[in-house]
Amino acid sequence: MMKLMYKEAAADCDAALALDDGNAKAFFRKGKALLAGGKPQEAGAAFTAGLVKDPSNAGAKADRKTAEEVRAFSCTVLVLACAFACARFARAERV
């Protein structure tokens, strides 16, 4: 069974970037690791940084868009959860 080591993968990319901050592939791989690890906002930033170095990378553009969509969806779910909790609290206060 494959072990999911997204944090370690992102850390490896950081180490590669410490050696060469122009390494677009390291930014793209870091973005993929962060996105798979549930960090879409950080992933989007990594994809954007990589696209500054290599603006023609279509895969990174698509992955950045996915990260933005996941982040937007996550925010929507959070807002709905807060609204539900507030409604339950208000109902409990009336009782």
Backbone atoms as SQL, in Angstrom:
CREATE TABLE atoms (id INTEGER PRIMARY KEY, chain TEXT, resi INTEGER, resn TEXT, atom TEXT, x REAL, y REAL, z REAL);
INSERT INTO atoms VALUES
  (1, 'A', 1, 'MET', 'N', 0.835, -1.174, 0.000),
  (2, 'A', 1, 'MET', 'CA', 0.000, 0.000, 0.000),
  (3, 'A', 1, 'MET', 'C', 0.890, 1.251, 0.000),
  (4, 'A', 2, 'MET', 'N', 0.495, 2.234, -0.794),
  (5, 'A', 2, 'MET', 'CA', 1.273, 3.457, -0.904),
  (6, 'A', 2, 'MET', 'C', 1.009, 4.360, 0.308),
  (7, 'A', 3, 'LYS', 'N', 2.068, 4.861, 0.889),
  (8, 'A', 3, 'LYS', 'CA', 1.950, 5.774, 2.028),
  (9, 'A', 3, 'LYS', 'C', 1.817, 7.206, 1.491),
  (10, 'A', 4, 'LEU', 'N', 0.834, 7.925, 1.972),
  (11, 'A', 4, 'LEU', 'CA', 0.580, 9.287, 1.519),
  (12, 'A', 4, 'LEU', 'C', 1.393, 10.253, 2.373),
  (13, 'A', 5, 'MET', 'N', 2.464, 10.772, 1.799),
  (14, 'A', 5, 'MET', 'CA', 3.404, 11.608, 2.550),
  (15, 'A', 5, 'MET', 'C', 3.470, 13.002, 1.920),
  (16, 'A', 6, 'TYR', 'N', 2.329, 13.698, 1.959),
  (17, 'A', 6, 'TYR', 'CA', 2.254, 15.000, 1.306),
  (18, 'A', 6, 'TYR', 'C', 3.125, 16.050, 1.981),
  (19, 'A', 7, 'LYS', 'N', 3.148, 16.052, 3.312),
  (20, 'A', 7, 'LYS', 'CA', 3.984, 17.022, 4.033),
  (21, 'A', 7, 'LYS', 'C', 5.453, 16.832, 3.675),
  (22, 'A', 8, 'GLU', 'N', 5.876, 15.573, 3.649),
  (23, 'A', 8, 'GLU', 'CA', 7.266, 15.270, 3.339),
  (24, 'A', 8, 'GLU', 'C', 7.605, 15.660, 1.894),
  (25, 'A', 9, 'ALA', 'N', 6.661, 15.424, 0.992),
  (26, 'A', 9, 'ALA', 'CA', 6.877, 15.790, -0.407),
  (27, 'A', 9, 'ALA', 'C', 7.027, 17.304, -0.548),
  (28, 'A', 10, 'ALA', 'N', 6.158, 18.051, 0.139),
  (29, 'A', 10, 'ALA', 'CA', 6.252, 19.517, 0.088),
  (30, 'A', 10, 'ALA', 'C', 7.570, 19.989, 0.705),
  (31, 'A', 11, 'ALA', 'N', 7.999, 19.339, 1.783),
  (32, 'A', 11, 'ALA', 'CA', 9.280, 19.694, 2.420),
  (33, 'A', 11, 'ALA', 'C', 10.450, 19.398, 1.488),
  (34, 'A', 12, 'ASP', 'N', 10.389, 18.302, 0.760),
  (35, 'A', 12, 'ASP', 'CA', 11.432, 17.987, -0.220),
  (36, 'A', 12, 'ASP', 'C', 11.494, 19.057, -1.308),
  (37, 'A', 13, 'CYS', 'N', 10.329, 19.528, -1.722),
  (38, 'A', 13, 'CYS', 'CA', 10.297, 20.597, -2.726),
  (39, 'A', 13, 'CYS', 'C', 10.889, 21.887, -2.165),
  (40, 'A', 14, 'ASP', 'N', 10.608, 22.175, -0.900),
  (41, 'A', 14, 'ASP', 'CA', 11.202, 23.355, -0.255),
  (42, 'A', 14, 'ASP', 'C', 12.727, 23.246, -0.235),
  (43, 'A', 15, 'ALA', 'N', 13.227, 22.019, 0.018),
  (44, 'A', 15, 'ALA', 'CA', 14.677, 21.818, 0.027),
  (45, 'A', 15, 'ALA', 'C', 15.256, 22.051, -1.367),
  (46, 'A', 16, 'ALA', 'N', 14.554, 21.576, -2.385),
  (47, 'A', 16, 'ALA', 'CA', 15.017, 21.800, -3.759),
  (48, 'A', 16, 'ALA', 'C', 14.994, 23.291, -4.095),
  (49, 'A', 17, 'LEU', 'N', 13.963, 23.983, -3.634),
  (50, 'A', 17, 'LEU', 'CA', 13.853, 25.419, -3.904),
  (51, 'A', 17, 'LEU', 'C', 14.901, 26.225, -3.143),
  (52, 'A', 18, 'ALA', 'N', 15.334, 25.721, -1.991),
  (53, 'A', 18, 'ALA', 'CA', 16.399, 26.391, -1.248),
  (54, 'A', 18, 'ALA', 'C', 17.709, 26.355, -2.037),
  (55, 'A', 19, 'LEU', 'N', 17.877, 25.301, -2.815),
  (56, 'A', 19, 'LEU', 'CA', 19.074, 25.180, -3.655),
  (57, 'A', 19, 'LEU', 'C', 18.955, 25.972, -4.949),
  (58, 'A', 20, 'ASP', 'N', 17.732, 26.041, -5.482),
  (59, 'A', 20, 'ASP', 'CA', 17.496, 26.723, -6.762),
  (60, 'A', 20, 'ASP', 'C', 16.083, 27.279, -6.759),
  (61, 'A', 21, 'ASP', 'N', 15.946, 28.560, -6.417),
  (62, 'A', 21, 'ASP', 'CA', 14.607, 29.148, -6.335),
  (63, 'A', 21, 'ASP', 'C', 13.978, 29.412, -7.694),
  (64, 'A', 22, 'GLY', 'N', 14.678, 29.052, -8.741),
  (65, 'A', 22, 'GLY', 'CA', 14.131, 29.170, -10.087),
  (66, 'A', 22, 'GLY', 'C', 13.607, 27.851, -10.626),
  (67, 'A', 23, 'ASN', 'N', 13.534, 26.844, -9.778),
  (68, 'A', 23, 'ASN', 'CA', 13.131, 25.505, -10.184),
  (69, 'A', 23, 'ASN', 'C', 11.603, 25.427, -10.276),
  (70, 'A', 24, 'ALA', 'N', 11.077, 25.693, -11.455),
  (71, 'A', 24, 'ALA', 'CA', 9.626, 25.708, -11.647),
  (72, 'A', 24, 'ALA', 'C', 9.011, 24.350, -11.329),
  (73, 'A', 25, 'LYS', 'N', 9.691, 23.284, -11.700),
  (74, 'A', 25, 'LYS', 'CA', 9.149, 21.949, -11.455),
  (75, 'A', 25, 'LYS', 'C', 8.967, 21.693, -9.954),
  (76, 'A', 26, 'ALA', 'N', 9.875, 22.199, -9.131),
  (77, 'A', 26, 'ALA', 'CA', 9.742, 22.034, -7.681),
  (78, 'A', 26, 'ALA', 'C', 8.509, 22.779, -7.165),
  (79, 'A', 27, 'PHE', 'N', 8.244, 23.969, -7.709),
  (80, 'A', 27, 'PHE', 'CA', 7.036, 24.704, -7.324),
  (81, 'A', 27, 'PHE', 'C', 5.789, 23.919, -7.717),
  (82, 'A', 28, 'PHE', 'N', 5.785, 23.349, -8.945),
  (83, 'A', 28, 'PHE', 'CA', 4.620, 22.616, -9.409),
  (84, 'A', 28, 'PHE', 'C', 4.388, 21.356, -8.574),
  (85, 'A', 29, 'ARG', 'N', 5.465, 20.659, -8.255),
  (86, 'A', 29, 'ARG', 'CA', 5.325, 19.445, -7.444),
  (87, 'A', 29, 'ARG', 'C', 4.908, 19.780, -6.016),
  (88, 'A', 30, 'LYS', 'N', 5.417, 20.892, -5.506),
  (89, 'A', 30, 'LYS', 'CA', 4.993, 21.332, -4.173),
  (90, 'A', 30, 'LYS', 'C', 3.497, 21.655, -4.191),
  (91, 'A', 31, 'GLY', 'N', 3.054, 22.321, -5.238),
  (92, 'A', 31, 'GLY', 'CA', 1.630, 22.635, -5.369),
  (93, 'A', 31, 'GLY', 'C', 0.780, 21.380, -5.382),
  (94, 'A', 32, 'LYS', 'N', 1.204, 20.369, -6.119),
  (95, 'A', 32, 'LYS', 'CA', 0.457, 19.107, -6.172),
  (96, 'A', 32, 'LYS', 'C', 0.404, 18.446, -4.797),
  (97, 'A', 33, 'ALA', 'N', 1.530, 18.446, -4.088),
  (98, 'A', 33, 'ALA', 'CA', 1.569, 17.835, -2.756),
  (99, 'A', 33, 'ALA', 'C', 0.655, 18.588, -1.789),
  (100, 'A', 34, 'LEU', 'N', 0.701, 19.908, -1.833),
  (101, 'A', 34, 'LEU', 'CA', -0.138, 20.707, -0.944),
  (102, 'A', 34, 'LEU', 'C', -1.622, 20.526, -1.265),
  (103, 'A', 35, 'LEU', 'N', -1.953, 20.480, -2.536),
  (104, 'A', 35, 'LEU', 'CA', -3.348, 20.294, -2.933),
  (105, 'A', 35, 'LEU', 'C', -3.850, 18.932, -2.477),
  (106, 'A', 36, 'ALA', 'N', -3.052, 17.900, -2.707),
  (107, 'A', 36, 'ALA', 'CA', -3.442, 16.552, -2.281),
  (108, 'A', 36, 'ALA', 'C', -3.504, 16.455, -0.763),
  (109, 'A', 37, 'GLY', 'N', -2.713, 17.262, -0.068),
  (110, 'A', 37, 'GLY', 'CA', -2.705, 17.270, 1.389),
  (111, 'A', 37, 'GLY', 'C', -3.771, 18.162, 2.000),
  (112, 'A', 38, 'GLY', 'N', -4.652, 18.709, 1.173),
  (113, 'A', 38, 'GLY', 'CA', -5.764, 19.507, 1.688),
  (114, 'A', 38, 'GLY', 'C', -5.435, 20.953, 1.975),
  (115, 'A', 39, 'LYS', 'N', -4.436, 21.497, 1.299),
  (116, 'A', 39, 'LYS', 'CA', -4.068, 22.899, 1.510),
  (117, 'A', 39, 'LYS', 'C', -4.154, 23.656, 0.179),
  (118, 'A', 40, 'PRO', 'N', -5.382, 23.907, -0.298),
  (119, 'A', 40, 'PRO', 'CA', -5.536, 24.511, -1.621),
  (120, 'A', 40, 'PRO', 'C', -5.007, 25.940, -1.738),
  (121, 'A', 41, 'GLN', 'N', -5.080, 26.719, -0.666),
  (122, 'A', 41, 'GLN', 'CA', -4.598, 28.099, -0.747),
  (123, 'A', 41, 'GLN', 'C', -3.080, 28.126, -0.941),
  (124, 'A', 42, 'GLU', 'N', -2.366, 27.317, -0.157),
  (125, 'A', 42, 'GLU', 'CA', -0.915, 27.238, -0.282),
  (126, 'A', 42, 'GLU', 'C', -0.529, 26.628, -1.627),
  (127, 'A', 43, 'ALA', 'N', -1.324, 25.660, -2.079),
  (128, 'A', 43, 'ALA', 'CA', -1.063, 25.031, -3.377),
  (129, 'A', 43, 'ALA', 'C', -1.167, 26.061, -4.496),
  (130, 'A', 44, 'GLY', 'N', -2.198, 26.882, -4.442),
  (131, 'A', 44, 'GLY', 'CA', -2.367, 27.920, -5.457),
  (132, 'A', 44, 'GLY', 'C', -1.182, 28.867, -5.499),
  (133, 'A', 45, 'ALA', 'N', -0.661, 29.196, -4.324),
  (134, 'A', 45, 'ALA', 'CA', 0.508, 30.083, -4.266),
  (135, 'A', 45, 'ALA', 'C', 1.729, 29.412, -4.881),
  (136, 'A', 46, 'ALA', 'N', 1.890, 28.113, -4.639),
  (137, 'A', 46, 'ALA', 'CA', 3.028, 27.391, -5.220),
  (138, 'A', 46, 'ALA', 'C', 2.896, 27.311, -6.743),
  (139, 'A', 47, 'PHE', 'N', 1.695, 27.027, -7.227),
  (140, 'A', 47, 'PHE', 'CA', 1.493, 26.975, -8.683),
  (141, 'A', 47, 'PHE', 'C', 1.753, 28.342, -9.314),
  (142, 'A', 48, 'THR', 'N', 1.288, 29.396, -8.653),
  (143, 'A', 48, 'THR', 'CA', 1.513, 30.752, -9.174),
  (144, 'A', 48, 'THR', 'C', 2.999, 31.078, -9.224),
  (145, 'A', 49, 'ALA', 'N', 3.723, 30.731, -8.165),
  (146, 'A', 49, 'ALA', 'CA', 5.165, 30.986, -8.145),
  (147, 'A', 49, 'ALA', 'C', 5.864, 30.216, -9.263),
  (148, 'A', 50, 'GLY', 'N', 5.445, 28.989, -9.496),
  (149, 'A', 50, 'GLY', 'CA', 6.034, 28.201, -10.583),
  (150, 'A', 50, 'GLY', 'C', 5.704, 28.774, -11.943),
  (151, 'A', 51, 'LEU', 'N', 4.500, 29.292, -12.086),
  (152, 'A', 51, 'LEU', 'CA', 4.101, 29.875, -13.371),
  (153, 'A', 51, 'LEU', 'C', 4.844, 31.169, -13.668),
  (154, 'A', 52, 'VAL', 'N', 5.322, 31.842, -12.629),
  (155, 'A', 52, 'VAL', 'CA', 6.169, 33.019, -12.854),
  (156, 'A', 52, 'VAL', 'C', 7.463, 32.579, -13.545),
  (157, 'A', 53, 'LYS', 'N', 7.961, 31.412, -13.136),
  (158, 'A', 53, 'LYS', 'CA', 9.214, 30.880, -13.711),
  (159, 'A', 53, 'LYS', 'C', 8.983, 30.238, -15.077),
  (160, 'A', 54, 'ASP', 'N', 7.823, 29.595, -15.252),
  (161, 'A', 54, 'ASP', 'CA', 7.506, 28.887, -16.496),
  (162, 'A', 54, 'ASP', 'C', 6.042, 29.143, -16.856),
  (163, 'A', 55, 'PRO', 'N', 5.746, 30.301, -17.457),
  (164, 'A', 55, 'PRO', 'CA', 4.355, 30.683, -17.713),
  (165, 'A', 55, 'PRO', 'C', 3.634, 29.836, -18.762),
  (166, 'A', 56, 'SER', 'N', 4.352, 29.014, -19.489),
  (167, 'A', 56, 'SER', 'CA', 3.716, 28.235, -20.553),
  (168, 'A', 56, 'SER', 'C', 3.250, 26.854, -20.092),
  (169, 'A', 57, 'ASN', 'N', 3.408, 26.524, -18.823),
  (170, 'A', 57, 'ASN', 'CA', 3.074, 25.190, -18.334),
  (171, 'A', 57, 'ASN', 'C', 1.555, 25.050, -18.169),
  (172, 'A', 58, 'ALA', 'N', 0.939, 24.388, -19.143),
  (173, 'A', 58, 'ALA', 'CA', -0.522, 24.242, -19.152),
  (174, 'A', 58, 'ALA', 'C', -1.012, 23.397, -17.978),
  (175, 'A', 59, 'GLY', 'N', -0.266, 22.381, -17.605),
  (176, 'A', 59, 'GLY', 'CA', -0.665, 21.536, -16.486),
  (177, 'A', 59, 'GLY', 'C', -0.719, 22.318, -15.190),
  (178, 'A', 60, 'ALA', 'N', 0.267, 23.177, -14.981),
  (179, 'A', 60, 'ALA', 'CA', 0.295, 23.989, -13.764),
  (180, 'A', 60, 'ALA', 'C', -0.856, 24.994, -13.754),
  (181, 'A', 61, 'LYS', 'N', -1.196, 25.525, -14.926),
  (182, 'A', 61, 'LYS', 'CA', -2.337, 26.446, -15.008),
  (183, 'A', 61, 'LYS', 'C', -3.622, 25.729, -14.622),
  (184, 'A', 62, 'ALA', 'N', -3.792, 24.514, -15.117),
  (185, 'A', 62, 'ALA', 'CA', -4.992, 23.735, -14.786),
  (186, 'A', 62, 'ALA', 'C', -5.009, 23.374, -13.305),
  (187, 'A', 63, 'ASP', 'N', -3.853, 23.009, -12.767),
  (188, 'A', 63, 'ASP', 'CA', -3.779, 22.655, -11.346),
  (189, 'A', 63, 'ASP', 'C', -4.050, 23.871, -10.458),
  (190, 'A', 64, 'ARG', 'N', -3.577, 25.047, -10.873),
  (191, 'A', 64, 'ARG', 'CA', -3.848, 26.262, -10.094),
  (192, 'A', 64, 'ARG', 'C', -5.351, 26.549, -10.090),
  (193, 'A', 65, 'LYS', 'N', -5.988, 26.346, -11.234),
  (194, 'A', 65, 'LYS', 'CA', -7.434, 26.557, -11.312),
  (195, 'A', 65, 'LYS', 'C', -8.161, 25.575, -10.394),
  (196, 'A', 66, 'THR', 'N', -7.718, 24.326, -10.383),
  (197, 'A', 66, 'THR', 'CA', -8.315, 23.328, -9.495),
  (198, 'A', 66, 'THR', 'C', -8.155, 23.748, -8.041),
  (199, 'A', 67, 'ALA', 'N', -6.960, 24.223, -7.683),
  (200, 'A', 67, 'ALA', 'CA', -6.715, 24.672, -6.307),
  (201, 'A', 67, 'ALA', 'C', -7.657, 25.811, -5.945),
  (202, 'A', 68, 'GLU', 'N', -7.872, 26.737, -6.868),
  (203, 'A', 68, 'GLU', 'CA', -8.775, 27.865, -6.608),
  (204, 'A', 68, 'GLU', 'C', -10.214, 27.378, -6.438),
  (205, 'A', 69, 'GLU', 'N', -10.618, 26.400, -7.257),
  (206, 'A', 69, 'GLU', 'CA', -11.979, 25.866, -7.147),
  (207, 'A', 69, 'GLU', 'C', -12.171, 25.122, -5.832),
  (208, 'A', 70, 'VAL', 'N', -11.174, 24.345, -5.426),
  (209, 'A', 70, 'VAL', 'CA', -11.262, 23.609, -4.162),
  (210, 'A', 70, 'VAL', 'C', -11.327, 24.594, -2.997),
  (211, 'A', 71, 'ARG', 'N', -10.515, 25.641, -3.046),
  (212, 'A', 71, 'ARG', 'CA', -10.531, 26.642, -1.977),
  (213, 'A', 71, 'ARG', 'C', -11.889, 27.337, -1.904),
  (214, 'A', 72, 'ALA', 'N', -12.443, 27.693, -3.054),
  (215, 'A', 72, 'ALA', 'CA', -13.749, 28.359, -3.077),
  (216, 'A', 72, 'ALA', 'C', -14.831, 27.430, -2.526),
  (217, 'A', 73, 'PHE', 'N', -14.780, 26.162, -2.904),
  (218, 'A', 73, 'PHE', 'CA', -15.754, 25.194, -2.409),
  (219, 'A', 73, 'PHE', 'C', -15.619, 25.032, -0.897),
  (220, 'A', 74, 'SER', 'N', -14.379, 24.959, -0.409),
  (221, 'A', 74, 'SER', 'CA', -14.138, 24.813, 1.028),
  (222, 'A', 74, 'SER', 'C', -14.704, 26.002, 1.792),
  (223, 'A', 75, 'CYS', 'N', -14.537, 27.194, 1.243),
  (224, 'A', 75, 'CYS', 'CA', -15.070, 28.399, 1.891),
  (225, 'A', 75, 'CYS', 'C', -16.593, 28.359, 1.923),
  (226, 'A', 76, 'THR', 'N', -17.202, 27.894, 0.845),
  (227, 'A', 76, 'THR', 'CA', -18.659, 27.793, 0.785),
  (228, 'A', 76, 'THR', 'C', -19.174, 26.818, 1.830),
  (229, 'A', 77, 'VAL', 'N', -18.517, 25.684, 1.951),
  (230, 'A', 77, 'VAL', 'CA', -18.918, 24.688, 2.947),
  (231, 'A', 77, 'VAL', 'C', -18.779, 25.262, 4.346),
  (232, 'A', 78, 'LEU', 'N', -17.706, 25.993, 4.601),
  (233, 'A', 78, 'LEU', 'CA', -17.497, 26.591, 5.915),
  (234, 'A', 78, 'LEU', 'C', -18.590, 27.606, 6.243),
  (235, 'A', 79, 'VAL', 'N', -18.955, 28.434, 5.281),
  (236, 'A', 79, 'VAL', 'CA', -20.008, 29.428, 5.495),
  (237, 'A', 79, 'VAL', 'C', -21.332, 28.731, 5.796),
  (238, 'A', 80, 'LEU', 'N', -21.631, 27.680, 5.038),
  (239, 'A', 80, 'LEU', 'CA', -22.879, 26.946, 5.276),
  (240, 'A', 80, 'LEU', 'C', -22.883, 26.288, 6.656),
  (241, 'A', 81, 'ALA', 'N', -21.757, 25.740, 7.056),
  (242, 'A', 81, 'ALA', 'CA', -21.659, 25.109, 8.377),
  (243, 'A', 81, 'ALA', 'C', -21.871, 26.142, 9.483),
  (244, 'A', 82, 'CYS', 'N', -21.297, 27.325, 9.309),
  (245, 'A', 82, 'CYS', 'CA', -21.478, 28.394, 10.305),
  (246, 'A', 82, 'CYS', 'C', -22.931, 28.846, 10.363),
  (247, 'A', 83, 'ALA', 'N', -23.562, 28.967, 9.204),
  (248, 'A', 83, 'ALA', 'CA', -24.968, 29.380, 9.166),
  (249, 'A', 83, 'ALA', 'C', -25.848, 28.342, 9.857),
  (250, 'A', 84, 'PHE', 'N', -25.555, 27.076, 9.620),
  (251, 'A', 84, 'PHE', 'CA', -26.318, 26.002, 10.259),
  (252, 'A', 84, 'PHE', 'C', -26.134, 26.054, 11.777),
  (253, 'A', 85, 'ALA', 'N', -24.904, 26.234, 12.230),
  (254, 'A', 85, 'ALA', 'CA', -24.630, 26.290, 13.669),
  (255, 'A', 85, 'ALA', 'C', -25.331, 27.491, 14.302),
  (256, 'A', 86, 'CYS', 'N', -25.320, 28.629, 13.631),
  (257, 'A', 86, 'CYS', 'CA', -25.998, 29.828, 14.165),
  (258, 'A', 86, 'CYS', 'C', -27.502, 29.596, 14.250),
  (259, 'A', 87, 'ALA', 'N', -28.060, 28.950, 13.248),
  (260, 'A', 87, 'ALA', 'CA', -29.504, 28.678, 13.250),
  (261, 'A', 87, 'ALA', 'C', -29.860, 27.744, 14.403),
  (262, 'A', 88, 'ARG', 'N', -29.044, 26.741, 14.645),
  (263, 'A', 88, 'ARG', 'CA', -29.300, 25.814, 15.758),
  (264, 'A', 88, 'ARG', 'C', -29.189, 26.544, 17.090),
  (265, 'A', 89, 'PHE', 'N', -28.205, 27.417, 17.205),
  (266, 'A', 89, 'PHE', 'CA', -28.030, 28.182, 18.447),
  (267, 'A', 89, 'PHE', 'C', -29.231, 29.091, 18.687),
  (268, 'A', 90, 'ALA', 'N', -29.679, 29.755, 17.649),
  (269, 'A', 90, 'ALA', 'CA', -30.828, 30.669, 17.768),
  (270, 'A', 90, 'ALA', 'C', -32.075, 29.891, 18.166),
  (271, 'A', 91, 'ARG', 'N', -32.256, 28.717, 17.591),
  (272, 'A', 91, 'ARG', 'CA', -33.400, 27.888, 17.921),
  (273, 'A', 91, 'ARG', 'C', -33.330, 27.433, 19.385),
  (274, 'A', 92, 'ALA', 'N', -32.145, 27.077, 19.847),
  (275, 'A', 92, 'ALA', 'CA', -31.959, 26.631, 21.227),
  (276, 'A', 92, 'ALA', 'C', -32.246, 27.765, 22.208),
  (277, 'A', 93, 'GLU', 'N', -31.904, 28.987, 21.821),
  (278, 'A', 93, 'GLU', 'CA', -32.151, 30.142, 22.682),
  (279, 'A', 93, 'GLU', 'C', -33.638, 30.418, 22.856),
  (280, 'A', 94, 'ARG', 'N', -34.437, 30.078, 21.839),
  (281, 'A', 94, 'ARG', 'CA', -35.893, 30.339, 21.906),
  (282, 'A', 94, 'ARG', 'C', -36.595, 29.334, 22.807),
  (283, 'A', 95, 'VAL', 'N', -35.998, 28.197, 23.000),
  (284, 'A', 95, 'VAL', 'CA', -36.658, 27.137, 23.778),
  (285, 'A', 95, 'VAL', 'C', -36.572, 27.378, 25.246);
